[in-house]
Amino acid sequence: APWCKVTDKTDSENTGSSTDNLLTVEFEIRYSKSLENPDSDMYLVFNNQEFDIVSTINPLFLNERLVLTATRRP
């Protein structure tokens, strides 16, 4: 069965006089060779929202799970 752990990692970003909230989410999934080095056109869909993958980590290079960090598309 598919499995995914989702953690909100949102932080505020100061851009001059305004503050923008970038929704950043960390997805922990089972290892998939195709997602270890995702193409630039790949994205995730979660709760009917699209997220661009900004980093992928294979903890300890054990090929057991991947941690994908992604930001919500505007």
All heavy atoms as a GROMACS GRO file, in nm:
protein
  597
    1ALA      N    1   0.084  -0.119   0.000
    1ALA     CA    2   0.000   0.000   0.000
    1ALA      C    3   0.088   0.125   0.000
    1ALA      O    4   0.192   0.127   0.065
    1ALA     CB    5  -0.090  -0.001   0.122
    2PRO      N    6   0.047   0.228  -0.071
    2PRO     CA    7   0.125   0.353  -0.072
    2PRO      C    8   0.132   0.414   0.068
    2PRO      O    9   0.040   0.401   0.148
    2PRO     CB   10   0.046   0.444  -0.166
    2PRO     CG   11  -0.038   0.353  -0.248
    2PRO     CD   12  -0.067   0.235  -0.160
    3TRP      N   13   0.241   0.480   0.093
    3TRP     CA   14   0.263   0.543   0.223
    3TRP      C   15   0.335   0.675   0.203
    3TRP      O   16   0.425   0.685   0.120
    3TRP     CB   17   0.346   0.451   0.311
    3TRP     CG   18   0.383   0.512   0.440
    3TRP    CD1   19   0.308   0.513   0.555
    3TRP    CD2   20   0.505   0.580   0.473
    3TRP    NE1   21   0.376   0.579   0.655
    3TRP    CE2   22   0.498   0.622   0.606
    3TRP    CE3   23   0.619   0.613   0.400
    3TRP    CZ2   24   0.598   0.692   0.670
    3TRP    CZ3   25   0.719   0.682   0.464
    3TRP    CH2   26   0.708   0.720   0.597
    4CYS      N   27   0.296   0.776   0.279
    4CYS     CA   28   0.361   0.906   0.270
    4CYS      C   29   0.343   0.979   0.402
    4CYS      O   30   0.232   0.985   0.456
    4CYS     CB   31   0.300   0.987   0.157
    4CYS     SG   32   0.373   1.150   0.136
    5LYS      N   33   0.451   1.035   0.453
    5LYS     CA   34   0.446   1.120   0.572
    5LYS      C   35   0.466   1.264   0.523
    5LYS      O   36   0.560   1.292   0.449
    5LYS     CB   37   0.558   1.083   0.668
    5LYS     CG   38   0.567   1.172   0.791
    5LYS     CD   39   0.684   1.130   0.878
    5LYS     CE   40   0.703   1.225   0.993
    5LYS     NZ   41   0.824   1.190   1.071
    6VAL      N   42   0.376   1.354   0.563
    6VAL     CA   43   0.380   1.492   0.516
    6VAL      C   44   0.404   1.584   0.635
    6VAL      O   45   0.335   1.574   0.736
    6VAL     CB   46   0.247   1.530   0.446
    6VAL    CG1   47   0.252   1.674   0.397
    6VAL    CG2   48   0.219   1.434   0.332
    7THR      N   49   0.504   1.674   0.623
    7THR     CA   50   0.537   1.769   0.728
    7THR      C   51   0.543   1.909   0.670
    7THR      O   52   0.611   1.932   0.570
    7THR     CB   53   0.674   1.734   0.790
    7THR    OG1   54   0.675   1.597   0.829
    7THR    CG2   55   0.703   1.822   0.911
    8ASP      N   56   0.473   2.002   0.734
    8ASP     CA   57   0.475   2.142   0.690
    8ASP      C   58   0.605   2.206   0.736
    8ASP      O   59   0.639   2.204   0.853
    8ASP     CB   60   0.355   2.216   0.751
    8ASP     CG   61   0.345   2.361   0.708
    8ASP    OD1   62   0.430   2.408   0.629
    8ASP    OD2   63   0.250   2.428   0.752
    9LYS      N   64   0.679   2.264   0.642
    9LYS     CA   65   0.807   2.329   0.672
    9LYS      C   66   0.803   2.477   0.633
    9LYS      O   67   0.906   2.538   0.608
    9LYS     CB   68   0.922   2.260   0.596
    9LYS     CG   69   0.944   2.117   0.634
    9LYS     CD   70   1.000   2.108   0.774
    9LYS     CE   71   1.034   1.965   0.809
    9LYS     NZ   72   1.091   1.954   0.941
   10THR      N   73   0.683   2.534   0.628
   10THR     CA   74   0.665   2.672   0.582
   10THR      C   75   0.743   2.771   0.667
   10THR      O   76   0.749   2.761   0.788
   10THR     CB   77   0.515   2.710   0.584
   10THR    OG1   78   0.446   2.620   0.499
   10THR    CG2   79   0.494   2.852   0.538
   11ASP      N   80   0.803   2.868   0.600
   11ASP     CA   81   0.878   2.975   0.665
   11ASP      C   82   0.841   3.105   0.596
   11ASP      O   83   0.795   3.105   0.483
   11ASP     CB   84   1.029   2.950   0.653
   11ASP     CG   85   1.110   3.030   0.752
   11ASP    OD1   86   1.050   3.100   0.836
   11ASP    OD2   87   1.233   3.025   0.744
   12SER      N   88   0.860   3.216   0.662
   12SER     CA   89   0.832   3.345   0.601
   12SER      C   90   0.956   3.396   0.529
   12SER      O   91   1.068   3.377   0.576
   12SER     CB   92   0.791   3.448   0.706
   12SER     OG   93   0.667   3.413   0.760
   13GLU      N   94   0.934   3.460   0.417
   13GLU     CA   95   1.045   3.516   0.340
   13GLU      C   96   1.022   3.666   0.328
   13GLU      O   97   0.917   3.711   0.285
   13GLU     CB   98   1.050   3.451   0.202
   13GLU     CG   99   1.159   3.506   0.114
   13GLU     CD  100   1.160   3.436  -0.021
   13GLU    OE1  101   1.193   3.318  -0.024
   13GLU    OE2  102   1.130   3.502  -0.121
   14ASN      N  103   1.121   3.745   0.368
   14ASN     CA  104   1.111   3.890   0.357
   14ASN      C  105   1.160   3.933   0.220
   14ASN      O  106   1.271   3.903   0.180
   14ASN     CB  107   1.195   3.959   0.465
   14ASN     CG  108   1.130   3.947   0.600
   14ASN    OD1  109   1.008   3.955   0.612
   14ASN    ND2  110   1.210   3.929   0.704
   15THR      N  111   1.073   4.005   0.149
   15THR     CA  112   1.111   4.059   0.018
   15THR      C  113   1.085   4.208   0.022
   15THR      O  114   0.976   4.254  -0.009
   15THR     CB  115   1.031   3.992  -0.095
   15THR    OG1  116   0.892   4.004  -0.066
   15THR    CG2  117   1.067   3.845  -0.111
   16GLY      N  118   1.184   4.283   0.065
   16GLY     CA  119   1.168   4.428   0.075
   16GLY      C  120   1.072   4.464   0.186
   16GLY      O  121   1.090   4.427   0.300
   17SER      N  122   0.964   4.535   0.149
   17SER     CA  123   0.871   4.582   0.250
   17SER      C  124   0.758   4.483   0.278
   17SER      O  125   0.679   4.504   0.369
   17SER     CB  126   0.809   4.715   0.205
   17SER     OG  127   0.742   4.696   0.082
   18SER      N  128   0.750   4.375   0.200
   18SER     CA  129   0.642   4.279   0.223
   18SER      C  130   0.698   4.146   0.269
   18SER      O  131   0.815   4.115   0.251
   18SER     CB  132   0.560   4.259   0.095
   18SER     OG  133   0.639   4.197  -0.004
   19THR      N  134   0.613   4.066   0.331
   19THR     CA  135   0.651   3.932   0.375
   19THR      C  136   0.563   3.832   0.301
   19THR      O  137   0.441   3.840   0.308
   19THR     CB  138   0.632   3.916   0.527
   19THR    OG1  139   0.713   4.013   0.593
   19THR    CG2  140   0.672   3.779   0.574
   20ASP      N  141   0.626   3.739   0.229
   20ASP     CA  142   0.553   3.637   0.156
   20ASP      C  143   0.567   3.504   0.229
   20ASP      O  144   0.676   3.468   0.272
   20ASP     CB  145   0.608   3.621   0.014
   20ASP     CG  146   0.590   3.746  -0.069
   20ASP    OD1  147   0.488   3.814  -0.049
   20ASP    OD2  148   0.677   3.774  -0.153
   21ASN      N  149   0.457   3.432   0.240
   21ASN     CA  150   0.462   3.298   0.298
   21ASN      C  151   0.472   3.197   0.185
   21ASN      O  152   0.382   3.187   0.102
   21ASN     CB  153   0.338   3.269   0.384
   21ASN     CG  154   0.346   3.334   0.519
   21ASN    OD1  155   0.455   3.356   0.570
   21ASN    ND2  156   0.231   3.363   0.577
   22LEU      N  157   0.583   3.124   0.180
   22LEU     CA  158   0.601   3.018   0.082
   22LEU      C  159   0.563   2.888   0.150
   22LEU      O  160   0.624   2.851   0.250
   22LEU     CB  161   0.746   3.011   0.034
   22LEU     CG  162   0.800   3.132  -0.039
   22LEU    CD1  163   0.948   3.114  -0.069
   22LEU    CD2  164   0.723   3.155  -0.167
   23LEU      N  165   0.461   2.818   0.098
   23LEU     CA  166   0.421   2.691   0.157
   23LEU      C  167   0.522   2.586   0.114
   23LEU      O  168   0.531   2.550  -0.003
   23LEU     CB  169   0.280   2.653   0.115
   23LEU     CG  170   0.229   2.521   0.172
   23LEU    CD1  171   0.231   2.524   0.325
   23LEU    CD2  172   0.090   2.492   0.122
   24THR      N  173   0.601   2.541   0.210
   24THR     CA  174   0.702   2.439   0.186
   24THR      C  175   0.663   2.314   0.263
   24THR      O  176   0.632   2.322   0.383
   24THR     CB  177   0.841   2.487   0.230
   24THR    OG1  178   0.871   2.608   0.161
   24THR    CG2  179   0.948   2.384   0.199
   25VAL      N  180   0.664   2.201   0.196
   25VAL     CA  181   0.620   2.075   0.257
   25VAL      C  182   0.727   1.969   0.233
   25VAL      O  183   0.792   1.966   0.129
   25VAL     CB  184   0.486   2.030   0.196
   25VAL    CG1  185   0.439   1.900   0.256
   25VAL    CG2  186   0.380   2.138   0.215
   26GLU      N  187   0.745   1.885   0.333
   26GLU     CA  188   0.840   1.773   0.322
   26GLU      C  189   0.758   1.644   0.312
   26GLU      O  190   0.672   1.618   0.397
   26GLU     CB  191   0.928   1.772   0.447
   26GLU     CG  192   1.047   1.680   0.438
   26GLU     CD  193   1.137   1.699   0.558
   26GLU    OE1  194   1.110   1.633   0.661
   26GLU    OE2  195   1.230   1.780   0.550
   27PHE      N  196   0.783   1.568   0.206
   27PHE     CA  197   0.714   1.441   0.184
   27PHE      C  198   0.815   1.329   0.205
   27PHE      O  199   0.919   1.325   0.140
   27PHE     CB  200   0.660   1.432   0.040
   27PHE     CG  201   0.557   1.536   0.007
   27PHE    CD1  202   0.595   1.659  -0.046
   27PHE    CD2  203   0.423   1.511   0.027
   27PHE    CE1  204   0.501   1.756  -0.078
   27PHE    CE2  205   0.327   1.607  -0.005
   27PHE     CZ  206   0.366   1.729  -0.057
   28GLU      N  207   0.785   1.237   0.295
   28GLU     CA  208   0.870   1.120   0.316
   28GLU      C  209   0.797   1.001   0.257
   28GLU      O  210   0.684   0.970   0.294
   28GLU     CB  211   0.897   1.098   0.464
   28GLU     CG  212   0.994   0.986   0.492
   28GLU     CD  213   1.027   0.972   0.640
   28GLU    OE1  214   1.022   1.073   0.712
   28GLU    OE2  215   1.057   0.859   0.681
   29ILE      N  216   0.862   0.935   0.160
   29ILE     CA  217   0.798   0.826   0.086
   29ILE      C  218   0.891   0.705   0.081
   29ILE      O  219   1.010   0.714   0.112
   29ILE     CB  220   0.761   0.869  -0.057
   29ILE    CG1  221   0.888   0.908  -0.135
   29ILE    CG2  222   0.660   0.982  -0.054
   29ILE    CD1  223   0.865   0.932  -0.283
   30ARG      N  224   0.836   0.592   0.038
   30ARG     CA  225   0.920   0.475   0.013
   30ARG      C  226   1.014   0.507  -0.102
   30ARG      O  227   0.980   0.582  -0.193
   30ARG     CB  228   0.835   0.354  -0.022
   30ARG     CG  229   0.758   0.302   0.096
   30ARG     CD  230   0.689   0.170   0.061
   30ARG     NE  231   0.624   0.118   0.179
   30ARG     CZ  232   0.499   0.079   0.185
   30ARG    NH1  233   0.424   0.085   0.078
   30ARG    NH2  234   0.449   0.033   0.296
   31TYR      N  235   1.131   0.446  -0.101
   31TYR     CA  236   1.231   0.471  -0.204
   31TYR      C  237   1.178   0.436  -0.342
   31TYR      O  238   1.112   0.334  -0.362
   31TYR     CB  239   1.357   0.390  -0.175
   31TYR     CG  240   1.462   0.406  -0.282
   31TYR    CD1  241   1.545   0.517  -0.282
   31TYR    CD2  242   1.476   0.314  -0.385
   31TYR    CE1  243   1.640   0.536  -0.380
   31TYR    CE2  244   1.571   0.331  -0.484
   31TYR     CZ  245   1.653   0.442  -0.481
   31TYR     OH  246   1.747   0.460  -0.579
   32SER      N  247   1.207   0.523  -0.437
   32SER     CA  248   1.176   0.499  -0.577
   32SER      C  249   1.292   0.553  -0.659
   32SER      O  250   1.324   0.671  -0.651
   32SER     CB  251   1.047   0.572  -0.616
   32SER     OG  252   1.031   0.570  -0.756
   33LYS      N  253   1.356   0.466  -0.737
   33LYS     CA  254   1.470   0.507  -0.818
   33LYS      C  255   1.432   0.622  -0.912
   33LYS      O  256   1.511   0.714  -0.934
   33LYS     CB  257   1.525   0.389  -0.897
   33LYS     CG  258   1.655   0.420  -0.968
   33LYS     CD  259   1.715   0.293  -1.026
   33LYS     CE  260   1.846   0.322  -1.094
   33LYS     NZ  261   1.956   0.345  -1.004
   34SER      N  262   1.310   0.621  -0.964
   34SER     CA  263   1.268   0.726  -1.058
   34SER      C  264   1.252   0.862  -0.992
   34SER      O  265   1.256   0.964  -1.059
   34SER     CB  266   1.137   0.686  -1.127
   34SER     OG  267   1.033   0.678  -1.032
   35LEU      N  268   1.235   0.865  -0.860
   35LEU     CA  269   1.220   0.992  -0.790
   35LEU      C  270   1.348   1.039  -0.721
   35LEU      O  271   1.354   1.150  -0.671
   35LEU     CB  272   1.108   0.985  -0.686
   35LEU     CG  273   0.967   0.982  -0.742
   35LEU    CD1  274   0.866   0.961  -0.631
   35LEU    CD2  275   0.938   1.110  -0.817
   36GLU      N  276   1.450   0.954  -0.718
   36GLU     CA  277   1.575   0.994  -0.652
   36GLU      C  278   1.638   1.114  -0.723
   36GLU      O  279   1.696   1.201  -0.660
   36GLU     CB  280   1.673   0.877  -0.646
   36GLU     CG  281   1.794   0.909  -0.562
   36GLU     CD  282   1.882   0.789  -0.538
   36GLU    OE1  283   1.874   0.689  -0.612
   36GLU    OE2  284   1.962   0.797  -0.443
   37ASN      N  285   1.628   1.119  -0.855
   37ASN     CA  286   1.677   1.232  -0.935
   37ASN      C  287   1.563   1.278  -1.026
   37ASN      O  288   1.564   1.249  -1.146
   37ASN     CB  289   1.799   1.191  -1.018
   37ASN     CG  290   1.917   1.156  -0.932
   37ASN    OD1  291   1.959   1.238  -0.851
   37ASN    ND2  292   1.969   1.036  -0.946
   38PRO      N  293   1.466   1.350  -0.969
   38PRO     CA  294   1.348   1.387  -1.048
   38PRO      C  295   1.381   1.485  -1.160
   38PRO      O  296   1.470   1.568  -1.148
   38PRO     CB  297   1.254   1.452  -0.946
   38PRO     CG  298   1.343   1.498  -0.836
   38PRO     CD  299   1.461   1.404  -0.834
   39ASP      N  300   1.307   1.473  -1.271
   39ASP     CA  301   1.319   1.568  -1.382
   39ASP      C  302   1.262   1.702  -1.338
   39ASP      O  303   1.176   1.709  -1.250
   39ASP     CB  304   1.242   1.518  -1.504
   39ASP     CG  305   1.302   1.391  -1.562
   39ASP    OD1  306   1.423   1.372  -1.548
   39ASP    OD2  307   1.224   1.313  -1.620
   40SER      N  308   1.305   1.809  -1.402
   40SER     CA  309   1.260   1.943  -1.364
   40SER      C  310   1.112   1.964  -1.391
   40SER      O  311   1.050   2.052  -1.332
   40SER     CB  312   1.342   2.049  -1.437
   40SER     OG  313   1.325   2.034  -1.577
   41ASP      N  314   1.050   1.881  -1.476
   41ASP     CA  315   0.907   1.897  -1.504
   41ASP      C  316   0.819   1.811  -1.413
   41ASP      O  317   0.698   1.812  -1.423
   41ASP     CB  318   0.877   1.868  -1.651
   41ASP     CG  319   0.914   1.727  -1.693
   41ASP    OD1  320   0.992   1.661  -1.621
   41ASP    OD2  321   0.865   1.682  -1.798
   42MET      N  322   0.880   1.737  -1.319
   42MET     CA  323   0.803   1.655  -1.226
   42MET      C  324   0.754   1.740  -1.110
   42MET      O  325   0.821   1.832  -1.066
   42MET     CB  326   0.888   1.540  -1.172
   42MET     CG  327   0.929   1.440  -1.276
   42MET     SD  328   1.040   1.316  -1.207
   42MET     CE  329   0.929   1.182  -1.186
   43TYR      N  330   0.634   1.708  -1.062
   43TYR     CA  331   0.578   1.778  -0.947
   43TYR      C  332   0.489   1.681  -0.870
   43TYR      O  333   0.457   1.572  -0.917
   43TYR     CB  334   0.501   1.902  -0.991
   43TYR     CG  335   0.383   1.875  -1.080
   43TYR    CD1  336   0.255   1.860  -1.027
   43TYR    CD2  337   0.399   1.864  -1.218
   43TYR    CE1  338   0.146   1.833  -1.109
   43TYR    CE2  339   0.291   1.840  -1.301
   43TYR     CZ  340   0.164   1.824  -1.246
   43TYR     OH  341   0.058   1.798  -1.327
   44LEU      N  342   0.450   1.721  -0.749
   44LEU     CA  343   0.366   1.639  -0.663
   44LEU      C  344   0.228   1.703  -0.653
   44LEU      O  345   0.215   1.826  -0.657
   44LEU     CB  346   0.426   1.631  -0.523
   44LEU     CG  347   0.567   1.575  -0.513
   44LEU    CD1  348   0.625   1.600  -0.375
   44LEU    CD2  349   0.568   1.427  -0.544
   45VAL      N  350   0.126   1.620  -0.638
   45VAL     CA  351  -0.010   1.669  -0.613
   45VAL      C  352  -0.052   1.616  -0.477
   45VAL      O  353  -0.048   1.495  -0.451
   45VAL     CB  354  -0.109   1.621  -0.722
   45VAL    CG1  355  -0.250   1.668  -0.689
   45VAL    CG2  356  -0.066   1.672  -0.858
   46PHE      N  357  -0.089   1.708  -0.387
   46PHE     CA  358  -0.132   1.673  -0.252
   46PHE      C  359  -0.248   1.765  -0.215
   46PHE      O  360  -0.236   1.887  -0.226
   46PHE     CB  361  -0.014   1.690  -0.154
   46PHE     CG  362  -0.050   1.666  -0.010
   46PHE    CD1  363  -0.084   1.540   0.034
   46PHE    CD2  364  -0.051   1.771   0.079
   46PHE    CE1  365  -0.118   1.519   0.166
   46PHE    CE2  366  -0.083   1.752   0.212
   46PHE     CZ  367  -0.118   1.624   0.256
   47ASN      N  368  -0.358   1.707  -0.171
   47ASN     CA  369  -0.479   1.784  -0.136
   47ASN      C  370  -0.520   1.879  -0.249
   47ASN      O  371  -0.552   1.995  -0.225
   47ASN     CB  372  -0.459   1.862  -0.006
   47ASN     CG  373  -0.467   1.775   0.116
   47ASN    OD1  374  -0.515   1.662   0.109
   47ASN    ND2  375  -0.418   1.825   0.227
   48ASN      N  376  -0.517   1.829  -0.372
   48ASN     CA  377  -0.555   1.906  -0.491
   48ASN      C  378  -0.470   2.030  -0.514
   48ASN      O  379  -0.512   2.125  -0.579
   48ASN     CB  380  -0.704   1.944  -0.487
   48ASN     CG  381  -0.793   1.824  -0.492
   48ASN    OD1  382  -0.766   1.729  -0.565
   48ASN    ND2  383  -0.899   1.824  -0.412
   49GLN      N  384  -0.348   2.030  -0.461
   49GLN     CA  385  -0.255   2.140  -0.483
   49GLN      C  386  -0.128   2.082  -0.546
   49GLN      O  387  -0.087   1.971  -0.514
   49GLN     CB  388  -0.219   2.209  -0.351
   49GLN     CG  389  -0.338   2.273  -0.284
   49GLN     CD  390  -0.300   2.335  -0.150
   49GLN    OE1  391  -0.185   2.363  -0.123
   49GLN    NE2  392  -0.400   2.356  -0.066
   50GLU      N  393  -0.064   2.161  -0.634
   50GLU     CA  394   0.058   2.116  -0.701
   50GLU      C  395   0.180   2.173  -0.631
   50GLU      O  396   0.181   2.290  -0.590
   50GLU     CB  397   0.056   2.160  -0.847
   50GLU     CG  398  -0.054   2.094  -0.927
   50GLU     CD  399  -0.059   2.141  -1.070
   50GLU    OE1  400   0.009   2.240  -1.106
   50GLU    OE2  401  -0.132   2.078  -1.149
   51PHE      N  402   0.284   2.090  -0.616
   51PHE     CA  403   0.407   2.127  -0.548
   51PHE      C  404   0.528   2.096  -0.638
   51PHE      O  405   0.538   1.986  -0.693
   51PHE     CB  406   0.423   2.048  -0.417
   51PHE     CG  407   0.322   2.085  -0.312
   51PHE    CD1  408   0.195   2.030  -0.313
   51PHE    CD2  409   0.354   2.175  -0.212
   51PHE    CE1  410   0.102   2.063  -0.215
   51PHE    CE2  411   0.263   2.210  -0.115
   51PHE     CZ  412   0.136   2.154  -0.116
   52ASP      N  413   0.619   2.194  -0.652
   52ASP     CA  414   0.743   2.173  -0.726
   52ASP      C  415   0.846   2.111  -0.633
   52ASP      O  416   0.867   2.159  -0.521
   52ASP     CB  417   0.797   2.307  -0.778
   52ASP     CG  418   0.711   2.364  -0.890
   52ASP    OD1  419   0.670   2.285  -0.978
   52ASP    OD2  420   0.684   2.486  -0.888
   53ILE      N  421   0.913   2.007  -0.680
   53ILE     CA  422   1.016   1.940  -0.600
   53ILE      C  423   1.143   2.025  -0.602
   53ILE      O  424   1.194   2.057  -0.709
   53ILE     CB  425   1.045   1.799  -0.656
   53ILE    CG1  426   0.917   1.715  -0.655
   53ILE    CG2  427   1.156   1.731  -0.577
   53ILE    CD1  428   0.927   1.584  -0.731
   54VAL      N  429   1.193   2.063  -0.485
   54VAL     CA  430   1.313   2.145  -0.478
   54VAL      C  431   1.435   2.067  -0.428
   54VAL      O  432   1.548   2.107  -0.454
   54VAL     CB  433   1.293   2.273  -0.393
   54VAL    CG1  434   1.194   2.366  -0.460
   54VAL    CG2  435   1.248   2.240  -0.253
   55SER      N  436   1.412   1.956  -0.358
   55SER     CA  437   1.526   1.872  -0.318
   55SER      C  438   1.478   1.731  -0.288
   55SER      O  439   1.362   1.709  -0.254
   55SER     CB  440   1.599   1.930  -0.196
   55SER     OG  441   1.525   1.909  -0.079
   56THR      N  442   1.571   1.638  -0.304
   56THR     CA  443   1.544   1.497  -0.276
   56THR      C  444   1.661   1.441  -0.196
   56THR      O  445   1.777   1.458  -0.235
   56THR     CB  446   1.531   1.417  -0.407
   56THR    OG1  447   1.433   1.478  -0.489
   56THR    CG2  448   1.490   1.274  -0.381
   57ILE      N  449   1.629   1.376  -0.085
   57ILE     CA  450   1.734   1.318   0.001
   57ILE      C  451   1.707   1.169   0.017
   57ILE      O  452   1.594   1.128   0.046
   57ILE     CB  453   1.736   1.387   0.139
   57ILE    CG1  454   1.766   1.536   0.123
   57ILE    CG2  455   1.837   1.320   0.232
   57ILE    CD1  456   1.749   1.616   0.250
   58ASN      N  457   1.809   1.088   0.001
   58ASN     CA  458   1.805   0.945   0.025
   58ASN      C  459   1.883   0.924   0.156
   58ASN      O  460   2.005   0.909   0.153
   58ASN     CB  461   1.870   0.871  -0.092
   58ASN     CG  462   1.872   0.720  -0.075
   58ASN    OD1  463   1.830   0.667   0.026
   58ASN    ND2  464   1.924   0.652  -0.176
   59PRO      N  465   1.813   0.926   0.272
   59PRO     CA  466   1.884   0.920   0.401
   59PRO      C  467   1.978   0.800   0.411
   59PRO      O  468   1.938   0.686   0.386
   59PRO     CB  469   1.771   0.911   0.503
   59PRO     CG  470   1.653   0.970   0.435
   59PRO     CD  471   1.669   0.932   0.290
   60LEU      N  472   2.102   0.831   0.444
   60LEU     CA  473   2.209   0.731   0.463
   60LEU      C  474   2.232   0.643   0.339
   60LEU      O  475   2.295   0.540   0.347
   60LEU     CB  476   2.182   0.644   0.585
   60LEU     CG  477   2.166   0.719   0.718
   60LEU    CD1  478   2.127   0.623   0.829
   60LEU    CD2  479   2.294   0.793   0.754
   61PHE      N  480   2.176   0.683   0.226
   61PHE     CA  481   2.189   0.608   0.099
   61PHE      C  482   2.150   0.462   0.113
   61PHE      O  483   2.210   0.373   0.053
   61PHE     CB  484   2.333   0.621   0.045
   61PHE     CG  485   2.371   0.763   0.018
   61PHE    CD1  486   2.450   0.834   0.108
   61PHE    CD2  487   2.326   0.828  -0.095
   61PHE    CE1  488   2.484   0.966   0.084
   61PHE    CE2  489   2.359   0.960  -0.120
   61PHE     CZ  490   2.438   1.029  -0.030
   62LEU      N  491   2.046   0.436   0.194
   62LEU     CA  492   2.001   0.300   0.218
   62LEU      C  493   1.896   0.253   0.117
   62LEU      O  494   1.856   0.135   0.117
   62LEU     CB  495   1.943   0.287   0.359
   62LEU     CG  496   2.042   0.309   0.473
   62LEU    CD1  497   1.970   0.306   0.608
   62LEU    CD2  498   2.152   0.205   0.468
   63ASN      N  499   1.847   0.344   0.031
   63ASN     CA  500   1.745   0.311  -0.068
   63ASN      C  501   1.619   0.252  -0.004
   63ASN      O  502   1.555   0.163  -0.060
   63ASN     CB  503   1.798   0.216  -0.175
   63ASN     CG  504   1.909   0.278  -0.256
   63ASN    OD1  505   1.934   0.399  -0.249
   63ASN    ND2  506   1.978   0.197  -0.333
   64GLU      N  507   1.586   0.302   0.118
   64GLU     CA  508   1.465   0.258   0.186
   64GLU      C  509   1.354   0.361   0.175
   64GLU      O  510   1.236   0.326   0.167
   64GLU     CB  511   1.494   0.231   0.334
   64GLU     CG  512   1.588   0.117   0.357
   64GLU     CD  513   1.624   0.099   0.504
   64GLU    OE1  514   1.595   0.190   0.586
   64GLU    OE2  515   1.683  -0.006   0.535
   65ARG      N  516   1.392   0.490   0.179
   65ARG     CA  517   1.293   0.597   0.173
   65ARG      C  518   1.357   0.720   0.110
   65ARG      O  519   1.479   0.730   0.100
   65ARG     CB  520   1.238   0.631   0.311
   65ARG     CG  521   1.342   0.674   0.410
   65ARG     CD  522   1.286   0.679   0.553
   65ARG     NE  523   1.393   0.705   0.647
   65ARG     CZ  524   1.421   0.824   0.698
   65ARG    NH1  525   1.348   0.929   0.665
   65ARG    NH2  526   1.519   0.839   0.782
   66LEU      N  527   1.273   0.814   0.068
   66LEU     CA  528   1.319   0.941   0.014
   66LEU      C  529   1.247   1.053   0.089
   66LEU      O  530   1.131   1.038   0.127
   66LEU     CB  531   1.285   0.954  -0.135
   66LEU     CG  532   1.361   0.864  -0.232
   66LEU    CD1  533   1.305   0.882  -0.373
   66LEU    CD2  534   1.509   0.896  -0.230
   67VAL      N  535   1.317   1.163   0.109
   67VAL     CA  536   1.257   1.282   0.168
   67VAL      C  537   1.259   1.389   0.058
   67VAL      O  538   1.366   1.432   0.015
   67VAL     CB  539   1.335   1.329   0.292
   67VAL    CG1  540   1.273   1.455   0.349
   67VAL    CG2  541   1.339   1.218   0.398
   68LEU      N  542   1.139   1.425   0.012
   68LEU     CA  543   1.126   1.525  -0.093
   68LEU      C  544   1.079   1.656  -0.031
   68LEU      O  545   0.980   1.658   0.041
   68LEU     CB  546   1.022   1.481  -0.197
   68LEU     CG  547   1.038   1.341  -0.257
   68LEU    CD1  548   0.919   1.309  -0.346
   68LEU    CD2  549   1.166   1.334  -0.336
   69THR      N  550   1.151   1.764  -0.058
   69THR     CA  551   1.108   1.896  -0.014
   69THR      C  552   1.048   1.965  -0.136
   69THR      O  553   1.106   1.962  -0.244
   69THR     CB  554   1.226   1.978   0.042
   69THR    OG1  555   1.284   1.903   0.148
   69THR    CG2  556   1.180   2.112   0.093
   70ALA      N  557   0.931   2.026  -0.116
   70ALA     CA  558   0.860   2.086  -0.229
   70ALA      C  559   0.790   2.215  -0.186
   70ALA      O  560   0.756   2.232  -0.070
   70ALA     CB  561   0.756   1.988  -0.283
   71THR      N  562   0.772   2.305  -0.282
   71THR     CA  563   0.701   2.431  -0.257
   71THR      C  564   0.575   2.433  -0.342
   71THR      O  565   0.575   2.386  -0.457
   71THR     CB  566   0.788   2.554  -0.289
   71THR    OG1  567   0.834   2.545  -0.423
   71THR    CG2  568   0.906   2.564  -0.194
   72ARG      N  569   0.469   2.491  -0.285
   72ARG     CA  570   0.342   2.498  -0.357
   72ARG      C  571   0.353   2.594  -0.474
   72ARG      O  572   0.411   2.702  -0.463
   72ARG     CB  573   0.230   2.543  -0.264
   72ARG     CG  574   0.093   2.543  -0.333
   72ARG     CD  575  -0.020   2.574  -0.242
   72ARG     NE  576  -0.002   2.708  -0.186
   72ARG     CZ  577  -0.069   2.753  -0.083
   72ARG    NH1  578  -0.159   2.678  -0.023
   72ARG    NH2  579  -0.049   2.874  -0.038
   73ARG      N  580   0.298   2.552  -0.587
   73ARG     CA  581   0.294   2.637  -0.704
   73ARG      C  582   0.196   2.752  -0.682
   73ARG      O  583   0.093   2.733  -0.618
   73ARG     CB  584   0.250   2.558  -0.828
   73ARG     CG  585   0.355   2.460  -0.875
   73ARG     CD  586   0.308   2.388  -0.998
   73ARG     NE  587   0.420   2.315  -1.057
   73ARG     CZ  588   0.410   2.242  -1.167
   73ARG    NH1  589   0.294   2.234  -1.230
   73ARG    NH2  590   0.514   2.178  -1.213
   74PRO      N  591   0.229   2.870  -0.735
   74PRO     CA  592   0.137   2.985  -0.717
   74PRO      C  593   0.005   2.964  -0.789
   74PRO      O  594  -0.008   2.888  -0.877
   74PRO     CB  595   0.212   3.102  -0.779
   74PRO     CG  596   0.343   3.052  -0.826
   74PRO     CD  597   0.348   2.906  -0.805
   0.00000   0.00000   0.00000
